[in-house]
Amino acid sequence: MRPRARVLLLAGVFALLQLANVTGRDTPDSKNYLSYALNLTGADKREAAAATIDYYCAGRAVIAHRGQNVNVVRFHAPDPAPEVLRECREREWRQVEARLAAGETGGHTVPFMPERFMRIFETRPGYPVFLAPFVGVFGVTWGVWAAGVAVTCLGGMLAFLVLRALALPVPLALTGQALFMVLPCGTTAMRPMTEGLLLALTLAALWGCALLLEGRGRREGLALVCGALLALFTVKHSQALFLGLCLAVAGAVVAVRRRWRGLPAGRGVVALAAAGCAGVLGTVLLARLLHYPSVSESVQDLLTDHFARPDRERPWAEFFQLQGNFWTEWLRRRLWEPLFVAFLAAGVLGARRRPAFGAFLVAAACTGFLNQAGHPDINIWGDRLIVLAWLLPVLGVPLLLEPVVLRAVVPAQGAPVEPVR
């Protein structure tokens, strides 16, 4: 079977498996993105609100039904789904009607939350633009599901392309694709949130890094990196800032390391560092020109429970105290269940087999930690904020397995083992 057919087969199998959970993946923030997408398809505020509330509350009802089915005490009780659906609709409509009556009708999103909070989502058009065609063609329920499948399969294919650009054998590249789908990357990308696009665009940037560093297409590689940074700005501009910063740091580290050894820095490394710097500068300037919410506003949002409480007088002092508490508890939980730590360690070992690319891979994974540090909330479900760190094992584990596969291939084909770059 040709590599392209294998990639499509893996994607098809993944899509079939996702039929087990068509609904019930959404979060409260999904309402904001979905209503934005519906507005882009031509729906007015009330139409978008009705469709979004129906979708969200149907998901709550499905979760309640599934939970009771396996409740050892109440599994034979009446189905709670109808009551959960009714209460959810009443609650959501009560909040929306009050805000619409108060004149909160601007922007693309339905006012599910205070206007100050909704402003954050107005600055993230990328995911609603991606979601809108799916919703317009397939309807809300199947459109949201299809969009999740599409972006997750795209992420897996990009992982395959990155590893092939690094000259890994097809089986190992397919391993990277499979890892993307079965690790938390796939689970998180399927949720109707921005993370799926963040993962795919970060992988596109890493594909550009691989092409540049391997000399397989310098112009194409640089265009991929710059295009990914620009697209990230539309999806979540803080992620564009983090990735640009991390790429710039990685480029500087690789260049200094090579100079220390008496080697040239390399045009690819310099180009990537310059692209990262341009991404940082461009993100900061564009955010100011467009009057995007500031970092201080984001901190107030965190500490006031989405502006439900008065602003904090000393937000930064409280924020840094919360940082210490958060990471202490986060580390305790990771050591209790060290799967994530083990995968990260394996990814680092694999990244060392391609030192230059490995530095940029580690840099991309660090954006997950930076994203989590910006939102030190231990109650956010599924560790979705740090999910970008999982790209390290997705690409690093196949690199780690490369010698094993090559040793198995050599006796059969007599091919020389490719040297470590």
N, C-alpha and C positions, 0 to 999 in steps of 0.2 A: 504494500500500500504506500502511495506517495506521501511525503510529509504533509502536504496541504490537506490531503484527505484525512490524515490522522488528526490534524488540528481541528478540522471541522467535526470529526466524529466525537472527539472529546467535548467540544462545545455543545453538540447535539445531546449527548448523554447528560451533561450538566443541566441543559434546559429541561429535559424530561424529568429529571429529579426535582426541579423547582416547582413542578405542578402539584407537589405535595403541600405547598404553602403559597397559595395564590394571594391570600389576604392575611392580615394580622402581623405584617412586618413593619408597619409605620410607627412613627413616634409623634409626639405633639408638634414638633417642628415640621413634620411632613405636611401638615395642613397648610402651612405658609407657602411652601414650594408648590404644592398642588394648586392652590388657589391662584398663585401667580401664573402657572402654566395655563390654567383654564381661562384666565383673563387674556392671555396672549392668543388664545384660539377664538376670541370674540365674545366670551361670556361676560355679562355685567356682574356687579358685585353680588347681587342676590342669587343669580344663577350659579356663580362660582361657589358661593357659600353653601348653597343647597347640595351641589354635587360633592363638595369636599366634606361636608358634615356627614352626608350619607356614607361616603367611603370610610371615613375615620371611625364612625360609630359602628358600622358593620364589622370593622376589624376588632373593635372592643368586644362586640357581641360574640364573634367567633372565638376569641381568646377565652371568654367566660365559659362558653359551651365546652371547649376542649378541656379547660381546667376542671369543670365539674365531672366530666366523663371519667376522669381518673382520680377523683376525690374518693378516698376509701370510706368516707362517712356519707357523702351526699350524692354519690353517682347515680342513685335511683330516684333522686328528687326531680321535680319539674325542671325543664330546661330554662336557665336564667337568661338566655340570649334575648328574648323579646323585651324583658324588663330592662336589661342593660342598654339595649338599643334605644328604647324610649327615653330613659333617663339621660343618656348621652346626648341625644338630639335636643331635648329640652334645655339642657345645660349650655350647650354650644350656641344654640339659637338665642338664648337669653343674653349671652354676652355680646354676640354679634349685633343683635337688634339694638341694644343699648348704645353701642359705639357708633353704629350707622346713624342713629337718631341724634347723636351728639356731633355729627358732622365729620366723622373720621372716614371719609370716602375717597381720599387721595391715594395715589400710587396704584400698584398692580395687585397687591395682596388684600385679602379680606381681613378686617381688623379683629382677629381672634384674641389679640393681646394689646396692651397699651401702645399708642402710636410711636412712642420713643423706642420701644422694643422692635416693632415692625419695621422701623427704618433700617435695621440691620439686614433684614431679608430683601429689602428693596435694592440693596447694593450687591446682590448676588443673582444676577439674571441668567448666568450660565446654565445652571441645572434646569430651571424652568424652560429655557429655550430648547434644551435637549429633550425635555419631557413632553413638551407641547405636541409635537407631531404624533407621538405614540398615543397620547390621550385623544387627540383629534380623530385618529383613524380607528383605534380599537375600543374607545370608551375609557372611562376612568379606571375601573378595576383591572381589566386586561391590559390597558395601556401602561399603567404603572408597573405591572408585572413584566410586560415585554421590555420596557425600558431598563428594568433591573437586569434581566437576562442579557440584553444587548450590551450594556456597559460592563458586566462581569465577564462575558465571553470576550469582549474587546480587550479587557485587562489581561486575561489569560493568553490571548494571541500576542499581545505586546510583550509579555514575559518570554514567550517562545522566540520572538524576533530579536529581543535583546540577547538572549543566549546564543542564537545562531550567529548574530553579529560578532560575538566573542569566539566563534569557530568551535562551539561545542557540538558534539554529535547530536543527531536528531532525537534519539531516545532521552538524552539529558534535557534538551530543550522542551520536549513534551513533559518531562518531569516538572520543569518550572511552571508550565501552563497548568498542570494538574494541581501543583501545590498552591497556586494562586486561587484556584477554585475551592479547594477543600480546607484550606486554612481560614482564619477569620477574615482574610481579605475578601473571599467570595461571599461569606455570610453578610458582611457589612456592606459590600457593594450592591447586594440585592435589596437593601433597604431603600425606600424612597427618600434619600437624603443626598447630600453633595459628595459623600465619601467615595462613591463609585467612580465619579468623574475625577476626583482628586487622585485616586490610585492610578487610573488609566493615563492621565496627563503626566503624572510623575514618571510612570514607566516609559511614556513617549520621550520625555527628556532624557532618561537613562539610555534609551535606544540611540538617541542622538549622541550621547557621550560615548557609547560603545563604537559607533561608526567613526567618530572623530579620532578616538584613541587608537583604533585598529587600522586607520588609514583606508577605510572602505568607502568613504564618501564624506569628505570634509564639509562641502557646502550643504549637503542634505542633512548631515548631523547637526551642524550649527543652526540650520533652519528649524529642525525639530525641537531643539532646546529653546530657541527664542519663541517659537510658536506655542510651545507648551507653557512657558512662563506667561505669555500674553493671555492664553486661554484660562490659565489658573486665576488670573486677576479677575476675570468675569465670574468665575465660580465661587471663589473665596479669596479675596485679595491678600489676606494674611498668609495664606499658603504660598502665594507667589513670592511674597517677601521672604518667607522662611527658606524656600527652595533656592531663590537667588542668592541669599546670604550663605547658605550651606555649600552651594556650588562654588562660590567665590573663595570660601575658606579652603575647600578641598583642593581647588586649583592652586592656591598659594602654597599649601602644604606640599603637594606633589612637586611643584616647581622648586621650592626651597630644598627639598630632599634630593632632587636630582642635581641641583647646583652643588650641594654639599658633597656629592659623590663625583663632581667634576664632569657631569653630563649636561647637555642642553635641556632646557625646560620642556621643549617640544611645542610646536605650533598648536596642536590640539589642546594641550593643557592650558596654554595662555588664552586661547579663544574661549574655552569654557569658563575660565576665571573672569574674563571680560564680560561674557554673556551674563554671568551671575551678578556682577557689579551693576551692569545695565538694568537687570531685572529689579534689583533693590532700589536703585535710584528712580527708575520709571514707576515702580509701585508707589513709592512715597509721594512723588510729584503728582501722579494721577489721582491718588486718594485725596490729596489736599485740594486739587483743582475741582474735583467732583464733590467735595465737602462730605466725604465718607465719615462715619462715626470714628472718633479718635480712640486710642488705646485706653485713655482714662474712662471713656464712656463704656468700653467693654468691661473694665474692672468694676464700674458701678453696677452694670447689668448683672455681673456675677454675684456681687456682695449684697445686692438688694432683691435677689430672687426675681430677676427680670422686671425691675423697677416697681415691684409691688410694695416696697418699703421706701422710706425717705433715703436720700443719698447719704453715703457715709462721709463723715468729716475728714477722716484720715484713711482714705481708701488704700493707699500704697502700703502703709504700715500693716494694715490688716491683711492685704493681699500676700505680702511676703511671709507673714506669720502662717497664713493658710498654706502657702507653698511648702513650708517645712513640715507641717502636719500631714499634708497630702502625700508627699513622697515617702515619708516614713511609713505610713499605712500602706501605700502602694507597694513598696518593697517588701513589707511583711507578707502581704497577700501573694506576691510573686514567688517568694521563697517557700511559702506554704504549698503552692502549686507551680513548680518551677518549669513547666512546659515552655512558656514564653522565653524564659531566660536560657533554657537549653537550645531552643531554636535560634535565638540571637547569637549564642556562642558558636553554633555550627555555621551560621551565616558569616560571621567574622572570619572563621577559619577558611571558609571557601573564598571569601573576598580577597584573602591574602594571595591566592593563586594568580590573580590579576591585579598587582599592586596599584597601578594607576586607576583602572576602572573601579577597583575595590574601594578606593578613597571616595570616589563620587557616589558609589552605592551606599556606603556608610553615611555619607552626607545626606543623601535622600532619606534614608531611614531616620536620621536625626530630626527631620522635620516633624515626624510623628511625636517625638518627645517635646519639641517646641510647641506644637499645637496643644498637647496635653497640658504643658506648663501654663499656657495662656488661659486654660479652663480647669483649674485644679478642683474639680467636683467629683468626688469618689462615687457619687450616686448615678452618674451617667451610665446607662445600660450598655454592656457589651464591650467596653473599652474601645468604642468606635473612634474616639479622638486620637488615639495613639496607633491606629490601625496601619498607618504608613510605615511604621517600624517593621511590620511583617514582610515588607518587600525585601528586607535583608536576607531572611531565610529562603524566600521564594526564589531569589536568584543565587544566593550564596550556597545553598545546599547542593544544587546541581554542579556548581563549580567544585565543591568539596568532593563530590562523587566522580569527578572527571578521571582521576588516575585509575580508579577501580574499573571503570568502563573501558578505558584505553588498554589496560592490562588484559582485559577479557577479549578485546578485539585483535590485539597484536598476534597471538598465536594463530588465529584463524585467517588473518589477512596479510600478516607479515609487514604491516605498516609501522613506520617509526613513531614513537611516542612524541607528541607535540610538546615542545619545551614550554615551561611556565613563563608567562610574560611578566 
